[in-house]
Amino acid sequence: MSSQQSQQSQASRTPARRRQRSTRLVVAVALLAAAAAIVVGAVASSSAGFTAVAAVLAVLAGAAATRITHSELMLARREAAQDRAVQAQEYRALTERRTAEAAVFAADMRRKIVEREEALDVLERALSSAQRNAAEQTLKRGQEARRADAAERGRTAAEQGREDAETRAAEAIVVVAELEAEIDVLRAEVEALHAAAAPRGHRSA
């Protein structure tokens, strides 16, 4: 906000400075023109006294015009130096702001990556547990199937146990498939976050 106000005030002062400079330069040119006219008039009059006075006035007018021109030149140099100093301050502020934004972006990306990686680790552990459970249920299903085939008595109970084991095994397989799908999605998000963070870091550098 302060840089914008300084730019606006500087822009409002610039036309006034230019008008003052233009007026002073016009005065300097007018003095030189008047001195030239006086000298020409003195030469045309062929009067020694008038020529001497005209020479003195021409010298004074030339000195005044030179003084005005020199003052304007020094003022223009000072104004240019001030403008360069203001531009340097604005560029430094812009660079600091962009650096801060890049740091905030990098911190946010790191936080998101850590969160996704933690969630991925939790899902991988859940997948391992589900896989063990699925293996156990599959083993139980085999045992129940063997009991059902070997037992002549209690066939109904054995078959019911086998059906229950098959149902639990199928549910465990579905859980494994769902966890694997979630892990694939999280891995894709982590890779996308790494890819988004890498170019931004190169640009801020």
N, C-alpha and C positions, 0 to 999 in steps of 0.2 A: 504494500500500500504506500509506504514512504517513497519507494523508487518511482512509482507511478506519479505521485504528487510532485517529486523533483523533476520528472520529465515534463509534466504539464507546465510547471513554473518556468522551466528552462525554455520550453517552446514559446511561452507567452512573452518572455524577455527578449528572445531572438529577433522578432520583427522590429521591436523598439530600438534595439542596438543597431540593426541594419539601417533604420531610418536616420538615426543620429550620425552614423558613419557616413551615409550618403550625403547628409546635409553639410557635414564638415568638409568632405571632399569637394563638394560644389563650391563651398566658400574658398577653399584653396585654389581651385581652378579659376574662380572669379578674380581672386587677388592677382594671379599670374596674368590673366587677361587684361586686368586694369593696368598692371605694370607695363605690359606690352603696349597698350594704347597710349599710356603717358609717354613712353619712350618714343613711339612713332610721332606723337604730337610735338614733342620737343625737337625731334630731328626736323620735322616739317617747318617748325617756327624759326629755326636757325638762330635761336636766342641762346647765348651761352649760359645766362642765369637760369633760364627755364630748363635748359638741358641738364644743368647740375642738379637742380631740384628734382627733375624727373628721374635722374640716375639714382639719387638718394631714395626716392619713393619706390623705384623699381627694386632696389636692393632690399629695402624694408619689406616690401610685398613678397619678394621671393623668399626672404628669410621666414616670414610668417607662414607662407604656404608650405615651406619645407618643414617647419616646426609642426604644423597641423598634420602633414602627411606622416611624419615620423611618429607622432603621438598615436595616430590611427593604426599604424603598422604595429607598434608595441602593444596597443590594446587588442588588436586582432590576435596577436600571438598569445597573450595572456588568456583570452577567451578560448582559443583553441586548446591550450594546455588544460584549462578547467574542464572543457568538454571531454577531453581524453581521460581525465581523472574520474569524472562522473561515469563514463562508459566502463572504465576499468572496475569501479566499485559495483556497478550493476552486473557486470559479467561475473565477478567474484561471488556476488549474492546468488546469481542464477546457478553457478556451478555448485555452490554449497547446497542449494535447495535440491538440485538434481542428485547430488551425492546422497543426501538424506533420504530422498525417495527411493533410490536404488538400494540403500541399506535396509529400508523398511520392507521393500519387495523381497529382497533376499531372505530376510528373517521370516517373513510370512511363508515363503516357499519352503524353507527348511522346516518350519513347524508343520506344514501340511505333509511333507515327506515323512517326518518322524511319526506323525499320527497314522499315515497309511501303512508304514512299515510295522508299527506296533499292532495295528488291526490285522495285517497280513500274518504276523507271527502268531497271534491268537487263533486265527482261522486255520493255520497250518497245524497247530497243536490239536485243535478240534478235529481236523481231518485225520490226524494220526490216531486219535482215540476212536473216531468213528470206524476207521479201517480195522483197528483191532477188534472192535465190537462186531463188525461184519464178519471177520474171520471166525470169531467165537460162535456166532450164530450159525454160520455155515457148517462148522464142525458139529454143533449140536444137531443141526438138521440131518447131517449124515448119520449121526448116532441114532437119532430117532427113526430114520429110515431103515437102518439095520435091525433095530429092535422090532419094528413093524414087520419086516420080512421074516425074522427068526421066530417071533412069538406067534403061537397059534392061539393062545389065550390072551384075553385083554386087547384084542386087535383094535377095537373101537377107540380105547383110551390111547393106544400107541399112535393110531392115525391122527387123533385129535392133537396129540403132542407134536406130531410131525407137521401138521398144518400150522399150528401156532409158531413153530420154529421157522417154517418157510415164510410166514407173514413177517416175523421180526427180521429175518434176513433180508427180505425185500425192502422193508422200511429202512434198514441200515444202509442198503445200497443206494436208496434214494437220497438219504442224508449225505452220503459221500459225494454223490454227483452234484448236489446243491452246493456243498462246501467247495468243491473243485471249481465250480462256475464262479463263485464269489471271489476265490483266490485269483482266478484269471483276470477278473475285472479290476481288483485292487492292484495287481501287478501292472496292468495297463495304465492305471492312474499314476502309479509311482514313476513309471517310465516317462509318461507325459509331463509330470512335474519336473523331473530331472531335465528333460529336453527344453522346457520353458525357462528353467532357471539358468541354464548354461549360456544362451545367447544374451540374456539380460546382463549377466555378469561381465561378458565381453564388452558390451556397449558402455557400461558404466566405467569400465577400466579405460 
